[in-house]
Amino acid sequence: MGSMTKRLALTLAVVLTVGACSGPAVQDAPPPTSPAPTPIQDAAPDSVAPTPAPSGPKMHQVGDTITVTHNGADWAKITVSDVSTAASYPGALTDKPRTAGNIFIAARVTYEALSQGVSFNPYDWQAHCQGVVADHHVVLYGPSPGLDSGHLGKGKKATGFVVFEVAPKGEVRLSYAALSLSKTPMFEVVIRAA
């Protein structure tokens, strides 16, 4: 048994020596709680990263007929037309801009209902002059008729003018966000170029 004990002792010594040379023992690690970060690869020097598409409402021009959808179905056709500007609207109580030097800009909006219960309202509209929100105006002597509010049956139409006070120069965009459908603009129409 002496030689067996020596062989056992020698085998044990070899195992311990090999284990010590291989580094620390590997223990079962707990599963990671988050994925390992993905390494970032440098782009080739001559490659160009793609520019993301601009986000926001789709842009249209005066006279375009825009179809608005709701729940995947055509809801209404809307057209912006007959844009005009005026320094004031004369009458018994002349309508004047609140800020000296500003002017009025008016646009006719027409709704055509493609389904039942299409709402229309002057407050569906907001104007931006050079990116700044413009004052919405109710004028007594401006273009007629002013846009009213209500609901349309399928196939019916409503039309009227919305009026805003803007600076005399700079791009003006008319944004549409139906009060009954959306809190953010669904589309914009450039009613005056920069």
C-alpha positions as CSV (number, residue, x, y, z in Angstrom):
1,M,0.0,0.0,0.0
2,G,2.9,2.3,0.4
3,S,3.3,2.6,-3.4
4,M,-0.4,3.2,-3.8
5,T,-0.3,6.0,-1.2
6,K,2.7,7.5,-3.0
7,R,0.9,7.4,-6.3
8,L,-2.2,8.9,-4.8
9,A,-0.2,11.6,-3.2
10,L,1.7,12.2,-6.4
11,T,-1.5,12.4,-8.4
12,L,-3.0,14.8,-5.9
13,A,0.1,17.0,-6.1
14,V,-0.1,17.1,-9.9
15,V,-3.8,18.0,-9.9
16,L,-3.2,20.8,-7.4
17,T,-0.2,22.0,-9.3
18,V,-2.1,22.1,-12.6
19,G,-5.1,23.7,-10.9
20,A,-2.8,26.4,-9.4
21,C,-1.2,27.1,-12.8
22,S,-4.5,27.5,-14.6
23,G,-5.6,30.5,-12.4
24,P,-8.5,30.9,-10.0
25,A,-11.3,28.4,-10.0
26,V,-14.4,29.4,-12.0
27,Q,-17.5,29.7,-9.9
28,D,-21.0,29.7,-11.2
29,A,-21.9,33.3,-11.7
30,P,-25.4,34.6,-11.1
31,P,-27.3,35.4,-14.3
32,P,-26.6,38.9,-15.6
33,T,-29.3,41.4,-14.8
34,S,-28.8,43.5,-17.9
35,P,-27.4,42.6,-21.3
36,A,-23.7,43.3,-22.0
37,P,-23.1,46.5,-23.8
38,T,-22.7,46.2,-27.6
39,P,-19.2,47.3,-28.8
40,I,-19.3,50.5,-30.9
41,Q,-17.7,50.0,-34.3
42,D,-16.0,52.9,-36.0
43,A,-17.5,53.9,-39.3
44,A,-15.2,53.8,-42.3
45,P,-13.6,57.2,-42.8
46,D,-15.3,57.7,-46.2
47,S,-18.8,56.6,-45.1
48,V,-21.5,59.1,-44.2
49,A,-24.1,58.3,-41.6
50,P,-27.7,58.6,-43.0
51,T,-29.6,61.7,-42.1
52,P,-32.8,60.9,-40.3
53,A,-36.0,61.9,-42.0
54,P,-37.5,65.1,-40.6
55,S,-40.3,64.4,-38.2
56,G,-43.5,66.4,-37.7
57,P,-46.6,67.1,-39.7
58,K,-46.6,66.7,-43.5
59,M,-46.2,70.0,-45.4
60,H,-48.7,71.2,-48.0
61,Q,-49.3,74.2,-50.2
62,V,-52.3,76.5,-50.6
63,G,-54.9,74.8,-52.8
64,D,-53.9,71.2,-51.9
65,T,-56.8,69.0,-50.9
66,I,-55.7,67.0,-47.9
67,T,-57.4,63.8,-46.9
68,V,-57.6,63.3,-43.1
69,T,-58.0,59.7,-41.8
70,H,-59.5,58.6,-38.5
71,N,-59.2,55.0,-37.2
72,G,-57.8,53.9,-40.5
73,A,-60.7,55.3,-42.6
74,D,-61.0,58.5,-44.6
75,W,-62.6,61.1,-42.4
76,A,-62.6,64.4,-44.3
77,K,-61.0,66.4,-47.1
78,I,-59.7,69.8,-46.1
79,T,-58.5,72.6,-48.5
80,V,-56.8,75.9,-47.6
81,S,-57.3,78.6,-50.2
82,D,-57.9,82.4,-50.7
83,V,-55.0,83.7,-48.6
84,S,-54.9,87.4,-48.1
85,T,-53.3,90.0,-45.9
86,A,-54.4,93.4,-44.6
87,A,-53.1,96.1,-42.3
88,S,-56.6,96.5,-40.8
89,Y,-60.2,95.8,-41.6
90,P,-62.1,99.1,-41.7
91,G,-65.6,99.4,-40.2
92,A,-67.5,101.2,-37.5
93,L,-64.9,99.8,-35.0
94,T,-61.9,99.1,-37.3
95,D,-60.2,95.8,-36.6
96,K,-56.5,96.5,-36.0
97,P,-53.6,94.3,-35.0
98,R,-52.8,94.4,-31.3
99,T,-49.1,94.9,-31.9
100,A,-48.1,98.0,-34.0
101,G,-46.5,97.0,-37.3
102,N,-48.2,93.6,-37.5
103,I,-50.7,92.7,-40.1
104,F,-53.6,90.3,-40.5
105,I,-53.4,87.1,-42.6
106,A,-56.5,85.2,-43.5
107,A,-57.1,81.9,-45.2
108,R,-60.3,80.1,-46.3
109,V,-60.6,76.6,-45.0
110,T,-63.1,74.1,-46.5
111,Y,-64.1,70.8,-44.9
112,E,-65.8,68.0,-46.8
113,A,-67.1,65.2,-44.7
114,L,-66.2,61.7,-45.9
115,S,-67.9,60.1,-42.9
116,Q,-70.6,61.0,-40.3
117,G,-70.0,63.5,-37.6
118,V,-67.0,65.4,-39.0
119,S,-66.3,68.4,-36.7
120,F,-65.1,71.8,-37.9
121,N,-63.9,74.6,-35.7
122,P,-61.7,77.7,-36.1
123,Y,-59.7,76.5,-33.1
124,D,-58.6,73.4,-35.1
125,W,-56.1,75.9,-36.6
126,Q,-53.0,77.6,-35.4
127,A,-50.6,79.8,-37.3
128,H,-46.9,80.1,-36.9
129,C,-44.9,83.0,-38.2
130,Q,-41.1,82.2,-38.3
131,G,-41.9,79.4,-35.9
132,V,-43.6,81.6,-33.4
133,V,-47.3,81.0,-32.5
134,A,-49.4,83.8,-34.0
135,D,-52.5,85.4,-32.3
136,H,-55.8,84.0,-33.5
137,H,-58.2,86.8,-34.2
138,V,-62.0,87.1,-34.3
139,V,-62.6,90.2,-36.5
140,L,-65.8,92.1,-37.1
141,Y,-65.0,93.4,-40.6
142,G,-62.6,90.8,-42.0
143,P,-63.2,88.4,-44.8
144,S,-66.6,86.7,-44.7
145,P,-67.8,84.3,-43.7
146,G,-65.7,83.5,-40.7
147,L,-65.3,79.8,-40.0
148,D,-68.0,78.6,-37.5
149,S,-68.0,75.4,-35.6
150,G,-70.2,72.3,-35.7
151,H,-70.5,68.8,-37.1
152,L,-71.1,67.6,-40.7
153,G,-73.0,64.6,-42.1
154,K,-71.3,62.5,-44.7
155,G,-71.0,64.4,-48.0
156,K,-71.7,67.8,-46.4
157,K,-69.3,70.8,-46.5
158,A,-68.4,73.8,-44.3
159,T,-66.2,76.7,-45.3
160,G,-65.0,80.0,-43.7
161,F,-62.0,82.2,-43.0
162,V,-59.6,82.0,-40.1
163,V,-57.6,85.2,-39.3
164,F,-54.3,85.6,-37.5
165,E,-52.0,88.5,-36.5
166,V,-48.5,88.1,-37.8
167,A,-45.3,90.0,-38.5
168,P,-45.3,91.7,-41.9
169,K,-42.5,89.4,-43.2
170,G,-41.5,85.8,-42.8
171,E,-42.9,82.4,-43.5
172,V,-46.3,81.6,-42.1
173,R,-47.6,78.0,-41.7
174,L,-51.1,77.1,-40.8
175,S,-51.2,74.0,-38.6
176,Y,-54.3,71.7,-38.4
177,A,-55.0,69.7,-35.3
178,A,-58.7,68.7,-35.1
179,L,-59.9,69.3,-31.6
180,S,-61.9,66.1,-31.8
181,L,-59.0,63.9,-33.1
182,S,-55.5,65.2,-32.2
183,K,-53.6,67.4,-29.8
184,T,-50.7,67.6,-32.2
185,P,-50.7,69.0,-35.8
186,M,-51.8,66.5,-38.4
187,F,-50.5,68.7,-41.3
188,E,-49.3,72.2,-42.1
189,V,-49.9,74.5,-45.0
190,V,-47.4,77.2,-46.0
191,I,-49.7,80.2,-46.5
192,R,-46.8,82.7,-46.9
193,A,-43.3,82.0,-48.1
194,A,-40.3,83.4,-46.2
